[in-house]
Amino acid sequence: MESFTDAKLEAAGKELCAKILKFPDFPQKGVYFYGLFSILHDPALRTLLFDSLLYIIKRDFNGKFDAIAGLDSRGLALGLRLAEILRVPFSHALHSSSQGGETP
């Protein structure tokens, strides 16, 4: 991971935000959907995203956490990789409407 600073994080945030796909009124009127897959598809942007997230986690939590939890599909895509890099357990949390039935 490149050496990050708060200033580099701010620049990275602006670059990433500019690349996020935005869909107003999707899936229904009044909801604004943000698509991260344009970032996840691009290796350089994906690296920038994970480097940024890792910097925030290490800066703000200083290694004092037990696991990473990811909510729904984007949480799975991001959280599983973060947990792997940080070598901590991962928990996937699904919204009740996303679950197909009983889960163990």
N, C-alpha and C positions, 0 to 999 in steps of 0.2 A: 504494500500500500504506500502510495506517495505520501510524503510528509504534508499533512494538512494543517491549516491554521483557520481561525474563524473567518479571515478575509477570503481565503480560498474556498471555504465552505459557502460563503455568500455568493461568490461568483459561480460556483458549481450549481447552486440552487437556481440562480437566474437562467443559466444555460438549460438545466433540466426542465424547468417550468415552461420555457419557450418551446420545448419539444413534445410536451404532453398534449395528446389529442383531446379536444374539448367538444362535447356533444350536448348542446342545450336541449332541454325538454326530452331527455331520453333516460329511462325508458317510458317516462310519462311527463306530461306538462308540469313545469315547476321544478323538475329534477335536472341537475347538471352533472353529466357523467364525464369523468376524467379517465382517459385510456392511457395506461402505462406501457402498453405493448410496443409502442413506437420506440420507447427507451430500451425495453428489454430486448428488442430485435437488433439493436445496434451495439456491437461489442464495446466500443469506446464509451458510449453513454451508459451502458450497463455497468462498466467498471467504475465510471464516475459516480453513479448512483450508489453502488455498494461501498466504495471508498468513503463517500459522504456519510452514509448511514453508520458505518463502522466508526468513523471519527466521532459522530454524535454519541453513539453508545459508549465508547471508551471515555469521552470527555465528561458526559453527564452521569454515567453510572459507575465509572472507575472500576469496572469488573465486579461490581456488587449486585449480581442478579443470578437467578438460578436456572432460567430457561428463556427461550424465545417462544412467544405465542403468535400465531398468524391467523387472522380472521378471513374466512372465505378464500376465494381463488387468488386474489392478489397477496393476501397474507401467506398463502402457501408458497407462491412463487418467490416472494422476498424473504420470508422468515426462515424457510428451510435452508436456504443458502447461507443466511447470516448465522444460523445455529451451527451449521457445518464449519464455517470459518472460525467461529468463536469456540467451537468444541463444547457446546452446551446442549442439553435436551431441547427438542422442539415439540410443541403441542399445536395441533391444528384445530381451531375453533370454528365450527360451522353454525351459521344461523339456523334456527330450527326449521325454517322452510326449505333449507338446502339439503337437509338430511333425508335420505330415501327410506329410512326405517330405523329400527333399533340399532344402536351402535354399542360396541363393548365398552 
